[in-house]
Amino acid sequence: MLGEIKLFWYHLKTPSSIKKNKTMSYFENIRTFVRVYELGSMSAAARDLRISPAVTSSRISQLEERLGVRLFQRTTRSLSATEQGKAFYTGACQVLESVESAEAQVVDITDQPRGALYVAAPLGVGRRLIAPQVPAFLAQYPEVNMRLRLTDRKVDLTTEGLDLAFFLGQPEDSNLRIKKIADVQRVLCASPDYIMAHGHPRSGHDIVKDKHECLNLRFPGATEFQWPLMTPSGTKRFRAAGRFECDDGDILVDWALAGHGITLKPVFEVASHLKSGALVVVGEETPPEPIQMACLFTHRRHQDPKTRLFMEFVIERISSAIQETALPDQLPR
């Protein structure tokens, strides 16, 4: 491995890389190679880097010509790293991390964060809590560009090139750092029309026994198919059966408003509907277990200041927003 890293640095320090334009070109080629390697696709890397597939392919070809080896085996249907490509990837990541660390230290001194910040969040969290904070943050830090991605599916920080990901629940990847924001109150709710037509279930047992229509969040890789509800004997999981499923949580709210069933949602996502009476709390004898809201970021010796600053900026504001929408212990029914 030491020999591979030395070979990598030998190529990085060759005379032709001393000239500024060629050094920058070589650095961008390395960055492009890393994204192609991690995403397993030229086109995916091109989209991620916001360049054309032709430029992506050209950068890889330039890198291979410079190193005198083939980094990827290509066919019309697949792309895979060669042994040389796998070895080069290790050194390439070290170089990128070193440059990012150096840049972070400079920004810490100058207090002028800059560059693109890639952030992911669930749809409801992103629309109601994260996105409203972005304009004020960018106004405070004019050299930062925001790239906000909203999705209810689970994201991978490494393969998707993310700096920070907000989420609800428990993370599966223990290699990432986590900062807890709050325990978020959740609620079971349905429209008055649904309750009039199907009755008002007072507990999870009623929901199962009377075969109520449950509106479920489903996406590829989803693992939770039961609702965790708090009972006098502790938290129990109840099977949430129903014909309505979607990978967009806001659609579930729309269906609930239209009288199609019962949905389980964080209170902050449906607070306005509960206040107006468009939705009514059900299952109040066995309320849902609160869910953790937190953010994930990667382990780095020197964290990018803009990541830290945005995290602190948002957490301070959304924590109060969550508290403001919390329901009292004794809910009006």
N, C-alpha and C positions, 0 to 999 in steps of 0.2 A: 504493500500500500504506500510506504514511504517513497518508493521509487516512482510510483504513479503520480504522486503529488509533486515530486521534484520535476518530473517530465512536464506536468501541467504548468508549473511556474517558469520552467525554461521557455516554453512557448509564449507565455505571457510577457516575458522580459526580453524577447528577441528584439534586435534593433529596429525592425520595421514598426514595432508597436510603440516606440518612443514618440513618434510624431503624433500630435494631438488628434488629428482626424482619424488616423488609423487605429489609435488606441480606443477612441470612442466607438468606432465601428466594430472593433473586436469585442469590446465590452457588451455592446448590444447583441452581437452574435452569441455570446455566452448566455446572456439573459434569455434570448430566444430559444437556444438549445435546452435550457433548464425547463422552460414552460412546455416545449414539445415533449420532452422526456416525461414530465409529470402528468401531462394531459393525454399523452399517447396519440396525439393527432396534430398534424400540421394546421388544419383548418381551425381546430379548437384553440390552439395556441395563437393563431392569427387574430381570432375574435377577442381573446383575452388581452392581447397586447395592442389591439386596435390598429393592426396593420393588415395588409392584404396577404392572402395565402402565397402569392408569388414572391413577396418580400421575405416571408418566413422561409420558404424553400431556398431562396437565394442566400440568406444568412447561414443556413445550415450547410449549404454547399461550400460557401466561403470558408467556414470553419473546418470542414472536412479537408478541403484543399490545403489549408494552412497546416493542419496537423498531419496530413498525409495518411489518414485512416478513414474508414467509413464508420460513422457514428450510429447510423440507423440502417436496418434492412427494410427496404420499401417494396411493397407490391401495390397493385391497384386497390386492394381491399384492406391492407393492414400495414402497420408500422411498428417495428420493435427495435430496441436498443441492442447494438452489438456488444461484445465484451469490452471493446475499447470505449464504447459510449457509456457503459455502466461505470467504468473506471473514471472517465472524464467527469461524469456527473458529480462524483464526490468532491473533486477539487473545485469544480465550477460553483457548487453551493457554498463552499468555504470562501471563495472570492467574493461572491455576491453578498454574503453575510458580513464579510469584513468591510466592504464598501458601505453597506447600509449602517453598520455600527459606527464607522468613521463619520458619516453624514449626520447620524443622530447626535454624536458628541458635539459636532460643530453647531447644530441647531440648538442644542442645550445651552451653548455659550451665547449664541446670538439671539436666542428666544424668538426666532422667526421660522416656525414650521412651514414647510412647503411640500408640494407634490401631491399626487393622487392618494386618496384614502379610500380603501375598499371595505365597505361595511355591509353586512347582511343582517336581516331581521325577519321574523315571522310577519305575515301580512298585517294582522291586526296591530301588533306591537309597532311595526314600522310606520303604518299609516297614521296611527293615533298618538304615538309617543315619540318616535325617533325623527320622522320626516319634519314635523313642525319645528324641531330644534335646529335643523341644518342651516337655514338662512342666517340666523343670528351667529352661529359658529363661524360660517364663512365670512360674515361681515367683520368678525373679530380677527380672523386669520385669512387675509385676502390672498395669500400665496398658496392656499390649500384648495384642491379640487375634490369634490365629493363624488364617489361612485357607490350609490346605495342600491342594493339588490334585495328585493322583498320576495320571500317564498315561505310557504309553510312546510316544505320538505326539509330534511336535515341536510346541512351543508358541510363541506370538507374544506377547512381553511387552507390547507396546503395545496391541494389539487386545483382549487378555485381561486387561488391567489388573493385570499382575503386577509385583511389586517385585523379585523374584529368582527365577531358575530354575536348578536344578542339572541337569546333563546329562552324558551319556557320549558322547564322540566329538569332532567338530570343528564349531563353530558356522558357520552360513551367513551370518548377519547381521553384517557388519563394523562396523555403526553402534553396536553394543553393547559395553560393557566386559566383560572376562572376567578371572576370577581362577582360576588353575589350582590344583587341590587335590592331585592325585596321578596318576601313571600306574598304572592298575589292571591287575593280572594277570588274564588270562582263561584258560579251559581248555575243551577238548572232553571231554565225558563221556557215558557211557551206563550203563545198569544191567547188572549181571552176567547177568540173564536175556537181555537183548538180545545181549550178547557171546557167550553160550553158543549162541544160535540163529543168529547172523549172522557170528560171528568177531570178532576184535580187530584193527581197523585200526591200523597203526602210524604212518601218515602221511596227509596230505591226498590223496596219489596213491592210496593204498589206498581211501580213502573214495569217490573218484570212480570208480576202476576197478571196484570191487566193488559199486557202486551202493547204497551204504548209505543208509538213511532218515535225512534231515536234518530236524531240527525248527527251523522258521524263524520269526523275528519279522517280521511284516508289518503295515503300517498304511497308510492313505491318505497318499500322498506319500513313501513309503519309496523310497530310491534304492539301497541296498546289497543285492545279491542274491548276493554271493559272500563266502566267508570268507577274510580276510587271514591267511595262515599263514606262519610264519618257516621258511625252508628254508636249506640250506647256501649257496645262491647269492643269498640275500636274500628279502624278503617277496614272496610270490606269492598271487594270488587264485584260490581253488578254487570251482567252482560247487557250491553247496549245494542239491542237488535233493532234493525230498521231497514227500509228500502232506499233511503236517501243517503248517499255518500258523496263527498267532494274533497278535493285537495286544497280548496280555498275556504278558510274559516268564515270570511264575510258572506259567502254564499249560504252557509248554514244559518247565519243570522237572518238573511233574506227569506229563507224557507220558513224559519220559525215565525217571522213577522207575518208571513202569508198563511199561517195556520196549518203547516204541514207536519209539525212534530215538536219534540223537546230537544233543546240543545244545551250543551255544557260549555260555558264560556267564561273567560276572565271577566270580572265585574266591570273593569274599565272599558271593555269593548261593547257592553250593552247598557251602560249606566243611563244614557239618555233615553233609551227605549223603556227601561224600568221606571224612570221618573215620569215619562209621559203616559205610562199605562199601556203602551203598545205591546209590551212583554210583561209577564207576571211570573214571580218566583214560584217554582213547584219543588216537590221533594224536600220541603223545608225541615222535615224531621231527620233527614240524613243528608246534610249539605255536602257538597264536594270538598275533598281535601284541597287545601291551598297548594299552589304550584310555585316553584322557585323561578324567579326571573334573574338571569345573570348574563354576563358576557364572557366570551372565550377569546383568548389571544395566545400567540405562540410564545414559547420560551426563547428569550434572546438576552444576551448579556447587556446590551444597551437597547432598551425599547425605543421605538420610533416616537419622538415627542408628540407628533400629531395624533398618534393612536392614543397615547395617555391623556392628552389634553381633551380629545373628543369624548373619551370614556368618562372623564371627570365632569365635563361640561354637561353631558346628557344625564348621567346618573343623578346629579344634583337636582335637575329639573323634573325628571320623570318620577323620582321617588315621591315628591310632593303631589304630583298629578295622580299617582296610584292611591295615595292616602285620601285625597279629596273625593275619589269616586267610591271608596269603600262603603259597604252597606253596614248599618248599625246591627248590633246583635239581635235586637228585636225588630224583625222586619214586618211592615204592614202587609197583610195578605188580602 
